[in-house]
Amino acid sequence: MSLRTGKARIGVYVCHCGTNIAGIVDVERVVNFAAQLDDVVVARHYTYMCSDPGQALIKEDIKDQNLDRVVVASCSPLMHEATFRRACSEGALNPFLFQMTNIREQCSWVCDDREAATRKAESLVAAAVQRVHWQLPLETRQASVKQSALVVGGGIAGIEAALRLADSGKRVYLVEKEPSIGGHMSRLYKTFPTLDCAA
């Protein structure tokens, strides 16, 4: 995208997810809607976008249509965001110039009205297109990490957290504002049910 002109070349891909999405959402209508959005140069639908042929479709369009942004409307990003980012990367597009929107769990699985589900899917696709337009390419970096932790509060929960972290091999810093640890527990005389001394 040219920062001077603000023009992007966005591809939008809508997944049927078998009948999970297409059974309630009018997928072709969502694609036709997406094709009319600003900066969208290609809009397609496919039965299973996460399949190898679905990913190949994205990679081919990145090359042939000179796409610089990709939106996929399908299932949960928890399931396939990494899949589609990898496909973008393999298509020579920065994987962070990709946006996924969930029209399965947020539309077809929660709506029984086809019209309402389709309108909601169109809104989610429009939002994803708007969002991806402003995304900037990111680069993955690696950095060394010190295996240490800071636990704030020396009450029972803080002490337990500090002990568990220390048992896992991390250096732990326990910070408590009072002169001694134990929190509210240290003020009790005995604890139920064993009547042990709280201190």
ZABANU-459106 format. One record per residue: residue in one letter; y, z, x of N, C-alpha, C, O in turn. Coordinates in steps of 0.001 Angstrom, whole numbers, padded with zeros to 6 digits, always signed. Layout:
# ZABANU-459106
AYZXYZXYZXYZX...
***
This chain:
# ZABANU-459106
M-001183+000000+000853+000000+000000+000000+001235+000000+000890+001300+000721+001886S+002180-000792+000529+003449-000801+001224+004297+000356+000723+004577+000453-000472L+004707+001234+001632+005551+002359+001229+006935+001875+000805+007641+002551+000057R+007308+000700+001294+008608+000156+000952+008629-000373-000486+009583-000131-001225T+007570-001099-000879+007548-001677-002219+006852-000770-003223+007070-000890-004429G+006015+000138-002728+005279+001023-003619+004132+000346-004340+003563+000928-005264K+003772-000881-003941+002698-001623-004592+001356-001231-003991+001206-001106-002775A+000396-001043-004871-000970-000751-004443-001886-001790-005058-001499-002494-005991R-003101-001886-004538-004133-002762-005100-005313-001872-005452-006110-001500-004591I-005409-001537-006733-006368-000535-007196-007515-001204-007938-007307-002094-008762G-008728-000760-007631-009914-001183-008367-010409-000034-009231-010508+001099-008759V-010721-000315-010492-011214+000709-011417-012626+000331-011851-012886-000804-012250Y-013528+001301-011767-014941+001072-012102-015386+002129-013099-015269+003329-012849V-015899+001665-014234-016319+002570-015305-017837+002485-015425-018405+001402-015566C-018472+003637-015367-019929+003725-015397-020427+003954-016830-019832+004719-017589H-021513+003289-017180-022169+003531-018478-022994+004810-018419-023176+005487-019430C-023497+005141-017213-024422+006268-017020-025574+006136-018020-025915+007083-018730G-026157+004951-018056-027162+004660-019078-026490+004712-020432-025554+003958-020697T-026971+005608-021298-026301+005812-022580-025534+007128-022597-024938+007479-023616N-025538+007865-021483-024820+009138-021424-023338+008958-021726-022745+009767-022439I-022743+007906-021189-021329+007621-021452-021211+006528-022512-020502+006693-023505A-021906+005416-022296-021758+004256-023181-022256+004516-024599-021912+003773-025518G-023051+005548-024786-023531+005875-026120-022436+006369-027045-022579+006288-028265I-021340+006881-026490-020247+007405-027328-018891+006797-026946-018024+006644-027807V-018699+006451-025680-017430+005874-025221-017546+004349-025228-018546+003795-024772D-016525+003679-025746-016470+002215-025714-016030+001799-024306-014840+001684-024016V-017020+001581-023450-016774+001330-022034-015961+000057-021820-015053+000040-020989E-016274-001013-022560-015536-002269-022384-014065-002098-022754-013191-002673-022105R-013792-001318-023784-012396-001069-024168-011662-000294-023075-010495-000571-022800V-012337+000675-022450-011724+001444-021360-011418+000525-020186-010364+000648-019561V-012327-000393-019883-012107-001347-018787-010924-002267-019105-010082-002512-018241N-010858-002772-020326-009727-003639-020722-008407-002876-020654-007382-003433-020259F-008436-001598-021039-007251-000751-020941-006840-000575-019479-005665-000706-019136A-007820-000278-018622-007539-000059-017196-006964-001310-016547-006099-001219-015676A-007440-002475-016966-006977-003737-016371-005486-003965-016607-004850-004713-015865Q-004922-003324-017638-003500-003492-017962-002593-002497-017236-001370-002613-017305L-003178-001525-016545-002376-000502-015875-001711-001064-014621-002235-001984-013992D-000560-000509-014264+000175-000957-013079-000689-000860-011834-001385+000133-011623D-000638-001896-011017-001296-001973-009710-002816-002105-009776-003465-002146-008731V-003401-002173-010974-004855-002387-011077-005107-003890-010984-004641-004660-011825V-005852-004302-009949-006121-005728-009746-007529-006110-010171-007816-007289-010379V-008408-005127-010301-009760-005401-010782-010252-004184-011566-010066-003042-011147A-010884-004452-012715-011476-003386-013527-012837-003889-014002-012952-004961-014596R-013865-003083-013725-015231-003500-014059-016009-002327-014629-015625-001168-014469H-017112-002651-015300-018045-001616-015734-019438-001999-015254-019737-003174-015039Y-020283-000985-015091-021655-001220-014619-022539-000114-015179-022070+000996-015432T-023805-000417-015369-024722+000532-015999-024821+001839-015227-024708+002918-015809Y-025031+001745-013918-025099+002937-013065-024272+002667-011808-024764+002044-010868M-023028+003127-011782-022154+002887-010632-022682+003546-009361-022429+003058-008260C-023412+004651-009506-023906+005370-008321-025105+004678-007678-025496+005033-006566S-025700+003685-008367-026852+002959-007817-026394+002087-006642-025199+001860-006458D-027347+001610-005861-027010+000745-004728-026241-000503-005162-025253-000856-004519P-026672-001194-006253-025870-002355-006687-024462-001970-007156-023512-002724-006942G-024324-000815-007788-023006-000351-008213-022096-000091-007030-020926-000475-007036Q-022637+000562-006018-021851+000816-004804-021521-000493-004086-020426-000654-003546A-022473-001422-004082-022240-002722-003443-021096-003458-004127-020312-004139-003468L-020999-003321-005449-019906-003936-006205-018550-003431-005709-017615-004213-005533I-018454-002126-005487-017208-001539-004974-016906-002078-003583-015781-002493-003305K-017913-002071-002709-017704-002534-001322-017281-003995-001273-016399-004367-000499E-017913-004826-002106-017556-006253-002131-016119-006447-002610-015378-007255-002050D-015727-005705-003649-014366-005847-004184-013313-005339-003198-012214-005890-003132I-013636-004300-002437-012687-003827-001420-012379-004966-000458-011232-005177-000065K-013435-005699-000085-013266-006814+000855-012648-008037+000174-011646-008574+000645D-013249-008472-000935-012830-009729-001563-011494-009632-002297-010724-010592-002313Q-011219-008483-002902-009977-008305-003662-008897-007582-002855-007802-007325-003356N-009217-007261-001603-008272-006576-000711-007760-005272-001342-006563-004985-001319L-008693-004489-001906-008318-003229-002547-007885-002202-001512-008452-002126-000422D-006874-001413-001863-006491-000298-000989-006603+001052-001702-006219+002080-001145R-007124+001052-002926-007383+002268-003697-008556+001992-004635-008739+000866-005096V-009355+003037-004917-010489+002889-005833-010535+004079-006779-010351+005224-006367V-010785+003788-008064-011002+004819-009082-012363+004563-009710-012677+003435-010090V-013173+005617-009820-014448+005523-010536-014419+006520-011685-014166+007708-011488A-014682+006018-012885-014781+006866-014074-016259+006962-014414-016880+005987-014837S-016810+008154-014222-018254+008304-014427-018581+009747-014749-018022+010331-015677C-019496+010321-013971-019948+011691-014211-019124+012684-013395-017992+012400-013003S-019706+013841-013151-019006+014899-012434-018819+014567-010957-019760+014106-010310P-017629+014791-010413-017437+014606-008972-018395+015461-008142-018727+015111-007009L-018828+016569-008708-019788+017428-008012-021060+016660-007681-021696+016918-006659M-021433+015721-008540-022655+014949-008321-022458+013776-007371-023282+013558-006484H-021371+013015-007544-021300+011733-006825-019994+011425-006108-019810+010296-005654E-019081+012383-005987-017854+012075-005255-018161+011673-003820-017577+010720-003304A-019074+012394-003172-019450+012058-001788-020086+010670-001720-019862+009933-000759T-020876+010309-002733-021518+008985-002788-020463+007884-002782-020557+006932-002008F-019465+008015-003642-018451+006972-003753-017487+006972-002563-017006+005914-002157R-017207+008131-002014-016375+008156-000797-017079+007439+000342-016455+006709+001112R-018395+007657+000442-019165+006984+001481-019146+005467+001252-019018+004696+002203A-019275+005043-000015-019235+003609-000323-017880+003012+000069-017822+001916+000627C-016806+003725-000219-015471+003251+000175-015372+003135+001690-014855+002150+002216S-015867+004139+002376-015834+004145+003836-016629+002968+004400-016188+002304+005338E-017808+002716+003819-018632+001590+004269-017969+000258+003949-018266-000753+004585G-017077+000253+002973-016326-000953+002641-015035-001078+003432-014200-001934+003139A-014871-000216+004443-013700-000223+005336-012431+000258+004642-011333-000192+004971L-012578+001179+003676-011435+001809+003016-011475+003294+003323-012540+003909+003279N-010336+003869+003632-010274+005306+003880-010847+006036+002662-010382+005816+001544P-011849+006901+002858-012519+007543+001719-011625+008473+000909-011984+008869-000200F-010470+008820+001452-009555+009692+000724-008563+008909-000131-007673+009489-000753L-008724+007586-000156-007944+006747-001069-008810+006395-002277-008732+005297-002829F-009625+007353-002662-010557+007238-003777-010294+008381-004739-010022+009507-004321Q-010375+008088-006033-010222+009125-007057-011332+008959-008082-011622+007849-008529M-011946+010071-008447-013014+010049-009443-012551+010810-010668-011898+011848-010552T-012886+010299-011841-012577+011015-013074-013853+011138-013896-014673+010221-013938N-014004+012273-014541-015243+012645-015206-015155+012329-016707-014600+013108-017482I-015710+011181-017102-015689+010830-018521-017035+011113-019195-017209+010822-020378R-017963+011665-018462-019235+012056-019076-019118+013463-019648-019183+013644-020864E-018944+014468-018779-018847+015847-019246-017575+016112-020048-017564+016965-020936Q-016489+015372-019732-015216+015646-020389-014932+014751-021601-013960+014971-022323C-015774+013752-021818-015577+012877-022995-016858+012755-023810-016975+013320-024897S-017819+012007-023266-018986+011660-024082-019875+012850-024430-020496+012861-025493W-019947+013840-023562-020811+014983-023856-020146+016011-024758-020828+016884-025295V-018832+015928-024938-018143+016939-025754-017511+016358-027022-016960+017099-027835C-017588+015039-027191-017020+014400-028385-018134+013736-029178-019030+013121-028601D-018081+013855-030480-019019+013104-031307-018302+011975-032065-018920+011230-032825D-017015+011872-031845-016196+010833-032462-015937+009744-031413-015250+009990-030422R-016485+008546-031631-016374+007453-030645-014923+007109-030335-014577+006886-029174E-014083+007062-031337-012672+006719-031134-011964+007767-030286-011239+007428-029351A-012174+009040-030611-011530+010126-029851-012030+010149-028411-011245+010343-027483A-013332+009952-028225-013904+009956-026865-013347+008801-026045-013050+008959-024861T-013207+007639-026675-012690+006462-025965-011221+006645-025601-010811+006311-024490R-010432+007173-026528-009011+007431-026227-008870+008425-025083-008025+008249-024204K-009702+009476-025091-009641+010469-024015-010043+009845-022681-009430+010130-021653A-011070+008997-022693-011493+008312-021466-010366+007434-020925-010144+007376-019716E-009658+006752-021822-008522+005932-021384-007445+006793-020738-006870+006411-019719S-007171+007950-021324-006164+008858-020758-006580+009356-019375-005757+009415-018461L-007851+009713-019222-008332+010199-017922-008284+009100-016863-007948+009363-015708V-008614+007885-017251-008546+006758-016314-007097+006494-015915-006811+006272-014739A-006186+006517-016877-004758+006305-016566-004249+007370-015603-003497+007065-014677A-004657+008620-015820-004236+009708-014926-004802+009510-013522-004103+009741-012535A-006058+009085-013426-006676+008864-012119-005992+007722-011374-005793+007802-010162V-005634+006667-012087-004932+005537-011464-003565+005993-010955-003156+005642-009848Q-002869+006771-011769-001559+007275-011346-001697+008170-010108-000894+008091-009178R-002718+009013-010115-002907+009927-008989-003260+009184-007703-002679+009454-006652V-004214+008245-007779-004659+007553-006565-003530+006717-005965-003503+006472-004759H-002608+006285-006810-001462+005500-006328-000677+006268-005261-000165+005663-004319W-000580+007583-005399+000240+008392-004505-000548+009049-003370+000040+009717-002520Q-001861+008870-003348-002662+009488-002285-002383+008814-000942-002100+007618-000869L-002471+009605+000098-002270+009105+001459-003592+009158+002213-004423+010024+001937P-003798+008252+003155-005046+008289+003922-005116+009553+004779-004127+009954+005393L-006267+010158+004812-006499+011340+005642-007554+011014+006683-008367+010110+006493E-007539+011734+007757-008555+011576+008798-009299+012889+008950-008693+013961+008947T-010615+012801+009083-011439+013985+009274-011308+014462+010715-011394+013667+011651R-011102+015749+010885-011001+016341+012226-011987+017478+012351-012408+018066+011355Q-012347+017779+013571-013206+018921+013827-012446+019913+014685-011691+019535+015581A-012657+021189+014395-012000+022242+015163-012989+023377+015364-013842+023641+014517S-012856+024033+016488-013740+025178+016735-013256+026349+015879-012057+026523+015662V-014201+027139+015404-013900+028251+014525-014459+029525+015130-015613+029568+015557K-013632+030565+015164-014125+031861+015614-014880+032505+014473-014386+032561+013347Q-016061+032985+014757-016886+033608+013727-016459+035056+013535-017134+035982+013985S-015332+035237+012861-014841+036585+012582-014256+036610+011181-013930+035571+010606A-014129+037825+010638-013627+037972+009277-012722+039189+009187-012881+040158+009929L-011774+039123+008268-010886+040234+007984-011200+040726+006578-011160+039946+005627V-011509+041999+006439-011746+042608+005138-010596+043564+004867-010356+044487+005645V-009885+043348+003768-008754+044197+003408-009222+045202+002366-009647+044827+001273G-009140+046463+002707-009534+047537+001801-010830+048180+002239-011866+047520+002323G-010770+049473+002517-011936+050200+002997-012603+051041+001923-013157+052101+002211G-012550+050566+000679-013299+051239-000378-014766+050847-000294-015197+050231+000680I-015527+051206-001319-016955+050908-001309-017203+049396-001187-018049+048969-000401A-016472+048593-001959-016656+047141-001907-016295+046596-000528-017013+045753+000009G-015192+047067+000048-014775+046609+001371-015774+046992+002448-016091+046188+003324I-016268+048215+002381-017259+048678+003368-018525+047824+003254-019079+047389+004263E-018977+047588+002018-020194+046784+001809-019996+045363+002331-020874+044819+003002A-018847+044761+002026-018564+043407+002511-018536+043369+004031-019095+042456+004640A-017894+044348+004645-017800+044401+006105-019181+044535+006735-019476+043874+007730L-020028+045389+006160-021375+045577+006697-022210+044297+006575-022934+043932+007501R-022103+043625+005433-022882+042389+005255-022421+041294+006212-023241+040569+006775L-021120+041179+006393-020599+040192+007346-021041+040517+008771-021435+039627+009525A-020974+041799+009134-021390+042214+010474-022883+041955+010679-023298+041531+011758D-023687+042207+009647-025124+041951+009745-025431+040468+009933-026475+040117+010483S-024528+039593+009479-024750+038158+009653-024240+037662+011003-024258+036461+011274G-023783+038588+011849-023398+038228+013212-021929+037944+013421-021548+037450+014483K-021103+038236+012458-019667+037977+012606-018938+039242+013056-019337+040363+012742R-017870+039022+013791-017008+040138+014176-016132+040444+012966-015540+039537+012382V-016045+041730+012584-015342+042112+011365-014198+043052+011684-014342+044000+012456Y-013050+042768+011070-011896+043650+011154-011697+044237+009761-011431+043505+008807L-011825+045559+009646-011665+046250+008374-010309+046940+008378-010038+047772+009244V-009454+046601+007413-008102+047152+007343-007994+048030+006095-008317+047600+004988E-007532+049272+006295-007358+050214+005183-006011+050898+005339-005675+051341+006437K-005230+050995+004269-003901+051599+004346-003946+053123+004417-003018+053745+004932E-005014+053725+003905-005140+055193+003929-005681+055646+005281-006220+054835+006034P-005538+056967+005603-006020+057467+006901-007547+057444+007040-008060+057496+008158S-008281+057366+005914-009744+057333+006006-010281+056296+005025-009597+055894+004083I-011512+055877+005264-012127+054894+004385-012881+055594+003250-013080+056808+003281G-013292+054822+002265-014054+055386+001155-013401+055163-000187-014081+055202-001212G-012109+054931-000210-011407+054656-001453-011549+055769-002472-011565+056945-002107H-011651+055418-003728-011777+056396-004805-013065+057212-004688-013112+058367-005112M-014082+056623-004127-015372+057302-003999-015251+058576-003157-015913+059577-003433S-014415+058528-002150-014297+059693-001256-013641+060884-001952-013702+062002-001439R-013018+060666-003104-012362+061753-003838-013295+062435-004846-012956+063475-005412L-014442+061853-005056-015390+062420-006023-016205+063533-005377-016445+063533-004169Y-016626+064485-006213-017432+065608-005714-018898+065208-005608-019510+065351-004550K-019463+064702-006716-020862+064263-006739-020962+062960-007516-020098+062644-008334T-022034+062200-007248-022223+060921-007923-023452+060950-008818-024463+061576-008499F-023338+060261-009941-024434+060152-010906-025332+059006-010467-024809+058023-009941P-026624+059062-010642-027432+060049-011338-028086+061067-010395-028725+062021-010838T-027910+060841-009068-028639+061706-008124-027871+062965-007779-028425+063863-007146L-026605+063058-008177-025720+064163-007855-025568+064365-006342-025384+065479-005852D-025653+063235-005624-025407+063283-004166-023949+063550-003909-023099+063284-004759C-023662+064064-002763-022277+064280-002329-021627+062905-002118-022152+062076-001374A-020500+062670-002767-019849+061356-002712-019395+061021-001294-019485+059865-000880A-018915+061998-000549-018429+061727+000796-019564+061235+001680-019351+060952+002859
***
